[in-house]
Amino acid sequence: MHIPVLLKETIAALDPQPGCVYIDGTLGQAGHASAVMRLAGESGRLLGIDRDGEALVRAKNNLLRDQIPGTHTLVHGAHGDIGTIAQANGFEQVDAILLDLGVSSDQLDTPERGFSFRQDGPLDMRMRNDAGETAADLVARLSVPEMTTLFKELGEEKRAYAIAKAIDRERQKAPFTRTLQLADCVAKAVGTAHTKGRHPATRVFQALRMAVNDEMGDLRRALEAGIRLLKPGGIMAILTFESLTDRVVKQTFKAHCGQEVSLQQGGSEWRGILPKTELILKKAVCGQPEELESNPRARSAKLRAVRRVED
Ligand SMILES: C[S@@+](CC[C@H](N)C(=O)[O-])C[C@H]1O[C@@H](n2cnc3c(N)ncnc32)[C@H](O)[C@@H]1O
């Protein structure tokens, strides 16, 4: 079962009021969405988006089972398209938006989805598992320099070249089709000396998952379009699990918060990217010790949030 991460802190940041118009761009099992909608009440409206059709079915069942109030519109799609999805479904000028990025426990714990380096499964990693290139396709197609760049940029993997070379040697004998086949190859190439207790293939799997699902592209598009969908006073909260995505969120929020610059002729001028926002949380919020103990997924979680203000 997926336990919503930083639930209390996320709800405090989003501060949903009765009648809240809310977009959840990573609906998952509707854990966060249910908590928001309980506060939004019968007049609240939810637009839940998920790339994973199986997640949407579970979310729908959970919303029904728990008699979550309000009207619910669930859409199979990517949050990178949040602008067009919102417009098509009559969600403009919204009160709150949440993105809880990354993989759900359901996806991770289902070997057939191919996200796990601990359990064997097909090397897939597609969130939308009925279309597009799989991780196996990517590992077969990319050259050694391309793989090196991918592992460095999206995995922040220091041994990227050695890993890419090892993969290249192995794939000449047999194509990579299974998760453990790749995890073992990476482990042999890098050893366990510098992985600080993490599985040596963690970063390579992260890079492949991000590339297969265009996670950085989707995130950038969702942040920009999402901020534009907020009404003045509306709030966007983002939960990240890797430094790479957290950096993009932090920089985007900083650019929209802008700054007052003193002018030579006196006075000052606001410089930044419109629409204008202000930080609700001055710093990223992390999990409290009790949560970190009971929910391992919360260990790397960071929550950031902004409020849209009048331009
Ligand atoms: C961490 S889970 C969300 C869990 C949810 N907050 C809950 O409490 O149940 C992330 C979900 O986002 C979905 N997802 C990941 N990237 C996505 C994207 N670009 N667009 C839409 N959904 C995405 C995944 O399929 C997964 O179901």
Ligand as a Chemical Component Dictionary entry (heavy atoms), coordinates in Angstrom:
data_LIG
# 
_chem_comp.id                   LIG 
_chem_comp.type                 NON-POLYMER 
_chem_comp.pdbx_formal_charge   0 
_chem_comp.three_letter_code    LIG 
# 
loop_
_chem_comp_atom.comp_id 
_chem_comp_atom.atom_id 
_chem_comp_atom.alt_atom_id 
_chem_comp_atom.type_symbol 
_chem_comp_atom.charge 
_chem_comp_atom.model_Cartn_x 
_chem_comp_atom.model_Cartn_y 
_chem_comp_atom.model_Cartn_z 
_chem_comp_atom.pdbx_ordinal 
LIG C1  C1  C 0  4.322  9.100  -5.589  1  
LIG S1  S1  S 1  2.931  8.652  -6.472  2  
LIG C2  C2  C 0  1.667  9.736  -5.908  3  
LIG C3  C3  C 0  0.973  9.250  -4.696  4  
LIG C4  C4  C 0  -0.207 10.078 -4.253  5  
LIG N1  N1  N 0  0.195  11.403 -3.852  6  
LIG C5  C5  C 0  -0.963 9.396  -3.120  7  
LIG O1  O1  O 0  -0.943 9.916  -1.985  8  
LIG O2  O2  O -1 -1.566 8.361  -3.345  9  
LIG C6  C6  C 0  3.306  9.342  -8.014  10 
LIG C7  C7  C 0  2.266  9.077  -9.068  11 
LIG O3  O3  O 0  2.506  10.011 -10.095 12 
LIG C8  C8  C 0  2.372  9.385  -11.324 13 
LIG N2  N2  N 0  3.209  10.137 -12.269 14 
LIG C9  C9  C 0  4.547  10.171 -12.346 15 
LIG N3  N3  N 0  4.940  11.001 -13.322 16 
LIG C10 C10 C 0  3.809  11.515 -13.854 17 
LIG C11 C11 C 0  3.547  12.454 -14.888 18 
LIG N4  N4  N 0  4.530  13.015 -15.570 19 
LIG N5  N5  N 0  2.272  12.789 -15.145 20 
LIG C12 C12 C 0  1.245  12.218 -14.446 21 
LIG N6  N6  N 0  1.442  11.312 -13.472 22 
LIG C13 C13 C 0  2.699  10.968 -13.175 23 
LIG C14 C14 C 0  2.812  7.973  -11.108 24 
LIG O4  O4  O 0  2.223  7.117  -12.053 25 
LIG C15 C15 C 0  2.340  7.701  -9.692  26 
LIG O5  O5  O 0  1.062  7.106  -9.682  27 
# 
loop_
_chem_comp_bond.comp_id 
_chem_comp_bond.atom_id_1 
_chem_comp_bond.atom_id_2 
_chem_comp_bond.value_order 
_chem_comp_bond.pdbx_ordinal 
LIG C1  S1  SING 1  
LIG S1  C2  SING 2  
LIG S1  C6  SING 3  
LIG C2  C3  SING 4  
LIG C3  C4  SING 5  
LIG C4  N1  SING 6  
LIG C4  C5  SING 7  
LIG C5  O1  DOUB 8  
LIG C5  O2  SING 9  
LIG C6  C7  SING 10 
LIG C7  O3  SING 11 
LIG C7  C15 SING 12 
LIG O3  C8  SING 13 
LIG C8  N2  SING 14 
LIG C8  C14 SING 15 
LIG N2  C9  SING 16 
LIG N2  C13 SING 17 
LIG C9  N3  DOUB 18 
LIG N3  C10 SING 19 
LIG C10 C11 SING 20 
LIG C10 C13 DOUB 21 
LIG C11 N4  SING 22 
LIG C11 N5  DOUB 23 
LIG N5  C12 SING 24 
LIG C12 N6  DOUB 25 
LIG N6  C13 SING 26 
LIG C14 O4  SING 27 
LIG C14 C15 SING 28 
LIG C15 O5  SING 29 
# 
